Amino acid sequence: MNNTVKKILCIEDEPEMIDLIRLILGRRGFDVLGAAGGVEGIKMVREIHPDLVLLDLMMPDMDGWEVYQQMKADPASRDIPVIVVTAKAQNIDKVLGLHIAKVDDYIAKPFGPQELMDSVEKVLSQKSS
């Protein structure tokens, strides 16, 4: 991977989860920014153009699939990889996410720090290759 710091945007309605992700990924040298919900998230995607988006599905203002669809509809953000991070761990959601919507990866809450790191590194290495 190149030496520039990767910007990761965490779109999540729980501040504690943003803090946890920032703690885990910050230790590995990632610059983690948080957006409190889908509306703020889509605005930040357009402003900062992150290297990766970690996206919660269950948010009160705009759900994660809506954010994802808006990102993929916009040529400026279409190529930003997305990892869905959600408590909705039912298999049907995973199938929908990975195969129909074509998200880059899927992590179910609660997750371990290593699981998060592995997913982020895998997705970012696919993008840079």
N, C-alpha and C positions, 0 to 999 in steps of 0.2 A: 504494500500500500504506500502511497506517496506520503510525504511528511507534513502536508498541510493539515491543520486541525479540522476534523469533520464536525459539521454542525448538525445536531439532531434535534428535531422539534418533537416534543411530546405533547400531543393533544389529548387532554385528559381532564375530567371535571373534578377529580379528587386531588387537592394540593399535596396530600401525603404521598400519593403515588408518583407525582412529578418529582418530589424531593427524593424519594427512594431511587427512582431511575437516574436522577442527576447524580446521586451519591455513587451508584454502581458504575455508571458510564464515565463519570467525571474522573474517577480513579484511573481509568484507562486512557485518559487524555482527550476524551470527547467533550465538545462544547454543547451542553444540553440546555435547550430553551424550553420553557413551558407555556402552553396556551390553555387557559381555563375554559374549555368547551369548544364546540365545533365552529361557532361563528368567529371567535377570536382566532381559532386555529387556521381557518382558511385565509383570513386576513394576513396572518403571520407567514403562511406559506408563500403568499404573493410578495410580501415585503422582503423576507430574508432568503428565500430560495434555499432551504436546507438540503443537506446531502441525503437525509433520511427522515422519514416521519414515523413516529410510533403513535398509533391511532387507537383510541378507545372507541368501542362501538356504542356503549350505552351512556349517552350524555343528554341532559335535559333540553338544551337549546337547539341543537342540530345533531342528529346521530352520526356515527362514524361512517356509515355507508353513504350518507349524503355528502359529507366532506370528501370522501374518496371519489365519488362521482364527479364532484366539482373540480377536484384536482386533475382527474383524468380527462375532463372535457376542455381544460385550459392548456394550450400548447406550451405555455411557460412552465407549468408544473407537471405535465403529463409523464415525464421521465423520472421524477423523483420516486425512489422506492418507498414502499409502505409496508410496515409490519403492524398487523393488527394485534393489539394487546387488550384482552377482554376477559371478563368473568363468564361470558357466555360460552362455556366450554362444550356444549353439545356438539356431537359429530356433524350434524347437518350444517351448523354454522361454519365449521372448519371447511367442510366440502364446498359450501357456497363461497367462502372467502378465497380459498386457494384456487379453485377450478373455474368458477363462474366469473367472479370479479377480478381474478388474477392478481390478488395481493401478493407481495413478495414472500411473506412468511406470516406465521400466526402463533402467538404465544397466549396460553391460557393463564389467567390469574387464579390462585397465587403462583408465582414462578420463582425459581431460584436465580441468584445473581449470575451463575454460570450459564444457565439456559438463555438469559437475556443477552449476555455477551456473545455467546455462540451464534445466536440468531443475527445480531447486529453485524458481527464480523463476516458472517457468511453472505449476508445480503450486500454489504458494502464491497466485498471482494468480487462478487458477481458483477456489480455495476462497473467496477474499475477494470475488469478484464475484457 
